[in-house]
């Protein structure tokens, strides 16, 4: 076993991981929303009035509402059965696991595509929107490097913050 440690489940870190995983989708929604807002303002200016309030509100909904909905839903789903409290994380030669009061999640190294070092956590990516966050507050820099080395040794791409 490489490491075993206990850390609190932090909703802010999970939300940050969700935002990182959904970044392309969130940027697209924000861009489309701002484009709709700009179009509504341009049409309002060029045509000297008109009922462009609907386009303006739709743009605001797309730019703000959809990203908020996606992040909140993703965070709730990721926290789902974990709930608040402590989780025990295990990083072994076989993979990465976490266990809480009512659940246990374990993944082999080949279940992950990459590992991203983010502020306060390591985000093990399982796909475009699937991830496994591991908080690093309880780890030293040497232990974080040891985990990243083990991940690289199993063929995962390493992305540093």
C-alpha positions in Angstrom: 0.0 0.0 0.0 1.4 3.4 -1.0 -0.8 5.6 1.2 -3.9 5.5 3.4 -5.3 8.7 5.0 -8.5 10.2 6.3 -9.9 13.5 5.2 -13.2 15.4 5.4 -15.5 15.4 2.3 -15.4 18.9 1.1 -18.2 20.1 -1.2 -16.2 23.1 -2.4 -13.5 20.8 -3.7 -16.0 18.6 -5.4 -17.7 21.6 -7.0 -14.3 22.7 -8.3 -13.7 19.3 -9.8 -17.1 19.4 -11.4 -16.4 22.8 -13.0 -13.0 21.5 -14.3 -14.7 18.4 -15.8 -17.5 20.4 -17.4 -15.3 23.3 -18.5 -15.8 22.8 -22.3 -19.6 22.6 -21.9 -19.7 25.5 -19.5 -17.6 27.7 -21.8 -19.9 26.8 -24.7 -23.0 27.7 -22.8 -21.6 31.0 -21.6 -20.4 31.9 -25.1 -23.8 31.2 -26.6 -25.5 33.1 -23.9 -23.3 36.1 -24.3 -23.7 36.0 -28.0 -27.5 36.1 -27.6 -27.2 39.0 -25.3 -25.0 40.9 -27.7 -27.3 40.1 -30.6 -30.3 41.4 -28.6 -28.4 44.7 -27.8 -27.3 45.1 -31.4 -30.8 44.6 -32.7 -32.1 47.0 -30.1 -29.5 49.6 -31.2 -29.9 49.1 -35.0 -33.7 48.9 -35.2 -34.3 51.7 -32.7 -36.5 49.6 -30.4 -38.4 46.3 -30.6 -39.3 43.4 -28.4 -35.8 41.9 -27.9 -36.3 41.4 -24.2 -37.0 37.7 -24.8 -33.7 37.2 -26.6 -31.9 39.2 -23.8 -33.5 37.0 -21.1 -32.8 33.8 -23.0 -29.2 34.8 -23.4 -28.9 35.5 -19.7 -30.5 32.1 -18.9 -28.1 30.3 -21.2 -25.0 32.2 -19.9 -25.8 32.0 -16.2 -28.6 29.6 -15.5 -27.5 26.5 -17.4 -23.9 26.6 -16.1 -25.2 27.0 -12.5 -27.7 24.1 -13.0 -25.0 21.8 -14.4 -22.5 22.5 -11.7 -25.0 22.2 -8.9 -26.5 19.0 -10.3 -23.0 17.5 -10.9 -21.9 18.4 -7.4 -25.0 16.9 -5.8 -24.6 13.8 -7.8 -20.9 13.5 -6.9 -21.6 14.0 -3.2 -24.7 11.9 -3.5 -24.2 8.9 -1.2 -21.1 10.2 0.5 -22.7 12.9 2.6 -20.8 15.0 5.0 -18.1 13.6 7.3 -14.8 11.8 6.9 -13.7 9.5 4.1 -10.7 7.2 4.1 -8.6 7.2 0.9 -6.3 4.4 -0.1 -3.8 4.5 -2.9 -2.3 1.1 -3.6 -0.5 -0.7 -6.4 -3.9 -1.9 -7.5 -5.6 1.5 -7.8 -7.4 4.2 -5.8 -10.3 3.8 -3.3 -12.3 5.8 -0.8 -14.7 4.7 1.9 -17.1 6.6 4.0 -19.7 5.8 6.6 -22.0 4.1 4.1 -20.1 3.6 0.8 -16.9 2.4 -0.7 -15.6 3.2 -4.2 -12.6 1.5 -5.6 -11.0 1.8 -9.1 -8.1 0.1 -10.7 -5.5 2.3 -12.3 -6.7 1.3 -15.8 -10.1 2.9 -15.0 -8.6 6.3 -15.2 -7.4 8.4 -18.1 -5.4 11.1 -16.4 -4.7 12.8 -13.1 -4.9 16.6 -12.7 -3.2 18.3 -9.8 -5.6 21.0 -8.7 -5.5 23.3 -5.7 -6.3 21.1 -2.7 -6.9 17.9 -4.6 -5.9 15.4 -7.2 -8.6 14.8 -9.8 -8.5 11.3 -11.3 -10.4 11.5 -14.6 -12.5 8.5 -15.7 -13.9 10.2 -18.8 -15.2 13.6 -19.9 -17.5 14.1 -17.0 -16.6 11.3 -14.7 -13.9 11.9 -12.1 -12.7 10.8 -8.7 -11.4 13.7 -6.4 -8.9 13.0 -3.7 -8.2 15.8 -1.3 -4.5 16.5 -0.6 -4.6 18.6 2.6 -3.5 15.7 4.6 -0.6 14.8 2.3 2.9 16.2 2.1 4.4 17.4 -1.2 6.5 14.2 -1.2 3.4 12.0 -0.8 1.6 13.9 -3.6 4.6 13.4 -5.9 4.6 9.7 -4.9 1.0 9.3 -5.9 1.6 11.2 -9.2 4.6 8.9 -9.8 2.5 5.8 -9.2 -0.1 7.1 -11.6 2.4 7.9 -14.3 3.9 4.4 -13.8 0.5 3.0 -14.6 0.3 4.9 -17.8 -1.9 7.9 -16.8 -1.3 11.4 -18.1 -0.3 13.8 -15.4 -1.5 17.5 -15.5 -0.1 19.8 -13.0 -1.9 23.0 -11.9 
